[in-house]
Amino acid sequence: MIPIEYEPPVEDARVVIGIESDFGTFEWDIERKCPALKRYVTGSEKNKLRKDDWIIDLDFKTVKGFFDPVINKILKLIEDQLKKCPDCSMMFLVGGFSESKYLQTRVKQAFEHKIKVAVPPRPVIAVVSGACEYGLDTKAVSTRVLKWTYGVLISPKWQPGDPPSRKNRNGRIDKFSLMAEKEVQVDVDKEFSERLIPTDPDQTSIDFCIYYTSKYSATYCDEPEMNFLGRFNVDLPDVHLGTNRPVMLTLRFGSMEIFLKATNETNGKVYQTTFCSTE
């Protein structure tokens, strides 16, 4: 089942047919239908639109250009999914955008020669119903595919080959340590763990900074597409042991939250916190 949610830029039945002979150029009143657009128009174009009372003509090529970039991405997504499920024999299109005749036509043209494509009546209801059922019983979903890659900031010693500009005053370098990779299918409550030690033998606590990214992997926590999830501080007594005070950091994905647990392996003390799910 492929859920497809997208709000078409123009609400008109003629837009979604996809056949030029069935489409007639029509007028669209910017001031009445989308006045927020006016603030982005400047210069000669703004003067021209004022003279035209903010009304523009939308032809077949222009409107088709609104839809094609999104639909091409959907087709690529479906293609990737079918490669992972070669035995799939039927595909249901659900969600608000799947009501588009143009989308249905493009999907059928691309895939109906090898898989049956079906659109149930009122396909948007499938998404609403699924959300309601999940809200009533969050245990209904037993597995999920991670949307993001998760990791923790670590500070190992700077090594030759590392960027000199990233070397800290203490001779270390901040890096991203991957804990859970995107697109991995996991059971709800599956744990991802990593054992970490303090960088300073005299430190009395350790600060775990958790990040997530849309990439499959990363080296640094300030890379593009990197996001900060949250911070987790854990007491770290027994300084007489120096850096030999390992802490087991565990990441777990619940039905609605992300759970983080830190276990001080020296004294057995457990610390826990939660973050809102980004999935």
N, C-alpha and C positions, 0 to 999 in steps of 0.2 A: 504494500500500500504506500503510495507516494503522496504525502501531504504537501499541498502547494498553496501557500498564502502570499498574495501580492495584490495591492490595490492598483488597478489600471488607472493611468493618468487621465483618461477621458471616459466619462460614463455615457456611452452611446453604442447601441447594438451594431451599428455599421462598422465600428472599429474592429471587432473581433472576428469578422468573417474571414479576412485574409485574402480575399479575391478582389483584384482592382476593379473589375467590371461591376461588382456589387457595391462599390464604395463611391459615394459622391462627396465632393468637397463641401464642407459646411463651416459656418461661422461659429467662433467661440469667443464669448465675452469674458475677457480677463478680469475686468473690474467687478463683474457680478459673481463669477464662479471661483476665482482665485485672486483676490485683491492683493494678497501678500507678495505676489510676483512683481508688482509694480516697483517695489523698492530696489529690485535688482536690474532694472532697465535704465540705461543712461544715454547721454549723447543724442545723436541724430535719431536713433531708434525710438527713444522716448518721445521726441517731438513728433515723429511719424505716427506713433501709436495714439498720442493725444488727439491728433487730427482725425484718426480713424475711430475715435471713441473707445479705444482699448479693445477693439474687435479684430481678431486675426482669422485668416482662412487656413483651415487644416485640410491638407490633401492626403491622398493615400500614402505616398512615400514618407511624409512626415510622421503620420500616426503609426505606420508600421515600424518606423525607427524608434518609437517609444517602447514597443513591445519586444522587438527582436533581441536586444542585448540580454534581457531577463530570460526570455524563452531559450536562447542559446545556452545560457548557464544551466537551466533546468534540464535540457537535453543532455548536456555533458554529465550532470549529476546522475541522471537515470542510466546513462551508458556505463559510468563507473560502478554503479550499484549492480547492474546486470552482469558485469564482469566478475563480481564477487559472488554472484548467485547464478551460475550458468544453468541450473536446473529449474529456474523460475519459469512458470508457464503462463502466468496471468498477472497483470498489473492493474490496480485500481487507482484512479486519480481522484483525490479528495482534497477539500479545502476550497476557499472562496475563488481563487484564480482558476481552478480546474473547471469552472463553469464556462470559461472562455472557449468559444468554438474555434478560435484561431489556435489557441494552445492545444486543444484536443486534436485538431487537424495536424499540427506539426509533430506531435508525439506519435500519432498513428502513422504518419508518413515515415518517421524515423525508425519505428520499432515494430509495427504491426506485422511485418513480414516474418518475424521470428518469435513474437510473443503477443498474446491476446491483450488488448487494452480496453478496459471497461471504466465507465463513469457512472456511479450510482446516482439515483435521484437525490437532489438537494445535497450535493457532496460536502458542502460546508458543515452539515450537521455531524459528520464523522469526527471532525476536529473538536467541535463543541462537546459532543457526547463523550469523547475520549478524555477531555479535560475534566469534565464533571465526574466521571468514574474514577479518575486518578485522585481528584480532590476528596472523594468519599472513601477511597481505599488506596492509600499511597503504596501499599504492598502489592498492588496489582502489577507494578513494573518490577520485575526481578533482576533484569539486566539492563545495561545501558552502554552506549558507545560514547566514549569521552569526546567532548567537543574541543577541549583545550589540552595542552601539555602543561603539566604542573611541576614545579621544582622549588628548591630552597637556595637562598644565597649562602655560599660558603666562601671562606677566605684562606685558601691554601698558600703556601710559600710561593713567591714569584720565582719562575724558572726561566732560564735562557730560552728565548723563543717567544715568550710572552711579550706583549706590547710594553715597551718601557714607560709609556705615558700612563699605564694603568697600575704601575707599581706604587703601593702605598708607602707611607713613611716607615711603617713597621716591617717592610720587606715582604708584604703579602699582596695578593691580588684578589679582588672580589669577582666571583664567578657564579654562574647558574648551574646547579646540580639537579639533573632531571630525576623526578620520582615517578611520574605517571605520564605516558605518552598519549597524545590525541589519537582518536579512531581505534583505540584498543577497547574491545568489548569486555566489560567487567560486571561481575555480580554485585548487586547492591550490598554494601558493607564489606566489600573486598578491601584488604589493607595493602598499602604500599609503604615500605619502611626503608630507612637509611640510618646507619649508625654514624654519629658525629661526635667530635671531641672539641674541647675549648682550644682557642688559638693562643691564649695567654695563660700560663700556669697560675697566675695570681687572680684571675677573674672569678667573681663570686656569682655570676649569673651568665646566661647565654640568651641571646636575642635571635630567634628564628624569624626570618622574613620570607614569606611565601609569595611566589609569583606564578603567573600563568601566561601562556602565549598561544597564538594561533598556529605557530610553526611546530614542526615535529621535534625540533631540538633547538638549543640556543647555547651560546657560550657565556654571554654576559646578561645581567639583569636590566641593563638600560638599552637593549637593542630595540629597534622598531617592532611594534606589535606586542611588546612585553607589557604586562599589566601587574600591578601590585594587588595581591589579595588581602594580606593582613600580616600582623606582627604578633609574635607569641614569645613572651619572656618566661624563662625558667630559672629558678634558683639553682645555684651550683656551689654547694658548700664543700668541705673537705679539701681546702686549697693545698694542704700538705701533700696531696697526691699529684700535684702539678697538672699536666694535661691528660693524665691517665684517669679521666673521669668521663667515660663514654655515655652518651645519651642516645637512646633509640627514638627517632622521630618517625611517627606513623601517620599517614594520610589515609582517610577513609571517606568514601562517597556514600552518604545516606540518601534517602529518598528525596529530601528537601534541603539538606544541609551538607556542608563539608566539615568533617570532624578531624581535628588534629590532636594527637596525643604524644607526649614526650615522657619517656621513662628513664629516670636516672638509674643507670645500671649499677651504680656504686651503692646507693642506699635503698633502691627499690621504689622511691617516691614517684608517683604518676601525676602528671599535669595534663589538663585537657581544656580545649576551647573549641568553638564552632564558628564557621563563616557561612554566610548566605551562599547557596549554591550558584555557580556561574553556568551550570549545564542547562 
